[in-house]
Amino acid sequence: MGNQSLLSEKDAKQRIDKDQWKQLKEIWKLLAGDLKAELDTHKADVLLYIVMKDPDFPRYNTAKLHERAQQIHSDFQGYVEKHQLQYGGKKERWGYVYLKLLDSTSNNALSWREFVGGWGIATSGTLEEKSQACFKLIDFDKDGFLSRDDIYGFLASLKSVNGKLLYDVDDTWTDEMKLQQKELREKLERQVDEIFKEFNTARDGRISQSEYLSLVKKLGFSSELFLFQDPKN
């Protein structure tokens, strides 16, 4: 079954700027060879990093796209080490986490349709469409609800202590870092309590999609549980 939170290629093309659509096709063909091929997790990381985290991407010409893709390929191991998140209780690559949002067939690969279907929502989707996409990513166990563990785990993935993931404790952690970690974890627990107190109106200990949409409508771009940036900024 297809991912209903993604747009069809036809709908995505209607929403995405013509010049950007051309750019997206160009970088896809550069990494995949053609539009029918899929990207493995390695190449998906490169693609998602360039289009989502590189602020200069919209201004790249063909030569610059080639140069940037080759540069990230060559620096890939360092990139993987620096860009990780705590996802579903495990430390995962940043690109892998977002691949889980787009991978409608759950085959750990990214198709052109999945990519542009998600990109169309990211760049011009309605609040409801973006809410549905975010909900799917935060719902680690894919049961259709957000549990306390889902929300706490996702919020924790966004936090770090001196550049280290919140749960990535090893022998290099100082007592001061461990104290910061303890304080952060307690703060997150309180934040989760507040979310459930205000938005879990059914009082069943889990956030439904409609309750999450209410959260998004009230908090919008200021909420860490909503991944999209304000298009006005």
N, C-alpha and C positions, 0 to 999 in steps of 0.2 A: 504494500500500500504506500502510495506517495505521501510525502510530508505536506500536509495541508497548510502549513505555515509558510510555504515557499510559493512564489509566483511561477506561472508558466513562463517559458522563454518569450512567447509572444507578448504577454503582459509586461514582462520585465523590459523588453525592448522599447515599449511605448512610454515607459516611465524614465528610462535612463537617457541622459543627454547623448546626442548622436556622436559627438567627438569622444566622449568617455566610452561609449559602446565600442567604438573602433579601437580605443586603447585597450580595453578589456579583452577583446578578441585577439589583439596582437600579442599581449603578454601571455594569454592562454596558449596560443599556437607556439610561442617561444618555448614554453615549458612542457606542453603536452604533445606537440606535433600537429594535431588537428583538433577540431571541435568534437569529434566523436570519441577521442581518447579520454581516459580518466587520469587524474593526478593521484599519485600515491601520497602517503602522509608527508614524506620528505618534501616533494614539490609543492604540495598544498600549503605547507608551512611558508615556503618562499613566496608563493603567490599572495597568501593572506597577509603576510608581513608587509609586502610592498603596497598593496592597495588599501590596507587598513591602518597601518602604523607609520608609513612613510609620508610625512606632510607634503613633500614635494611631488608626490606621484601624479597629481592631476596636470602638472606642467611638463611631464617627461615627453620627449619626442622618441621616435623609434630607436635611435642610437642610444639614448639614455636608458631606455627600458632594458635593452640588451646588456648594457654596462652594469646596471643595478642588479639585474637577475644573476649575472655572473659573479658579481661581488658577494652577494648573499650566499650563493652556492659555495664559494671558496671559504667564507667565514661561517659556514653552517654549524659546525660543531660548537664554536663559541657562542653563536646565536642561540642554540638549543639550551646551553647551560644558563644563559642569562635570562631567557624568556620562558619561565615555567609558572604554572599555577597549581594550586592544590585542588584537584577535581575528583569528586566522588571518593574522597579518602586517600587518593594517591597523587603523587607529584607527576604532572604531565606537561608536555610541551604546550606553549600558548596556542600555537596553530592547531594542535590536535583537539584542544578544547572547543575551538570554534568550528573545527571540522565536524564535531559531533552535532553541532547545531544544524549544519547544512546537509549532512549525509543522510538523505531520506531512505536509502536502501540498506543502511547499516553495514556497508561492505568495506569501511575504512578507506574509501577512495572518494574523490570529488569529481563529479561530472560537470560539464559546461552548464547544463540546465540547472543543476543544484546551485552552482556558484552564482549565476546571474539572477536566479530566482531569489536568493538571499540578498544579493547586492541591491536589487530593485527595492526590496523592503527597507534595507538599511539607509538608502539614499532618499527614497521618496514614499515610503510606506506610511499608512495611517497609524495613529497611536494604537489602535486595536491590533493591527498586523504586527507592529513592533512588539507589543505586549505579548502576543502569542508566541513569537519567536524567542523572546527572553525567557518566558515561562518554561519552554521546552528545554532550554539549556540548563536552567537552575534545577529542574526536576531530574535529579541524578538517577533515581531508580525507575523513572518513566512510568509512574503509576497514576499520572494525571493530577497529582496534588503536590504541594510543597510542604514537606514536613519541617520540623524544627532543625533536623540534621541537614536537610537540603539547604535551607536558608543560611544556617550558621556556617556550613562548609563553603558555600559560595562566597559569603562575606569574608571569611577567613582567607580565601584564595586571593583576595585583593590586598591583604595586609602583609607587611614585612617588618622585620627588625634589623636595622643596619644592612638592608639589602638581602636578607635571608628570609625565606618563607616562614610563616608563623609556626609551622610544624616541623620545619627543617632543622631540628636541634641536633648539634653534634658537639664534639670536644672543644670546638673553637668558641663556643658561646661563653661569654663572661657572665658573672653574677648580675651585672647591670642589664644585660640583654635578656636574661631569664626573667628578671623583674618586669621589664617592659613587655615581654611576652605574656606574663601572668596578667598584667593590667589590661592588655589588649583583649585577651580572651574573656576577661570579666566584663569589659565594655561591650564586646560583641554579644555576650549572653544577655545583657540588659537591653541591647538593641533589638535582639530577637524577641524578647519578652514584650517590648513596646509594640513591635509589628503585629504580634499575635493578639495583643490586647485591643488594638485599634481596628485591625482589618479582618481578623478571623471572627466574623459576625455569627457564623454558625456554631462557634464554640466547640468545634470537634477536633481541635488540635492539628489541623492541617489547612493550608491556604488553597482554595479552589481557584480556577482560572478567573472566575468573575470577581472574586475577592482580590486577586492580584491586580486585575484591571482597575479596580477601585483605588488600590494603592498607587498605581501608575498615574491615574487621573489626578490624584491629589498631590503626589510628590513629584511626578514627572522626572525631568532631567536631573533633579537634585538628589534622587534616590540612587544608592549604589546598586540596588536590585534592578535598575533599568539601565541597560548597557549602551544605549544610543546617546549620542551627543546632541545638544541643542543645535539645530541647523542655522540658527541666527548667530551663533558664535563662530 
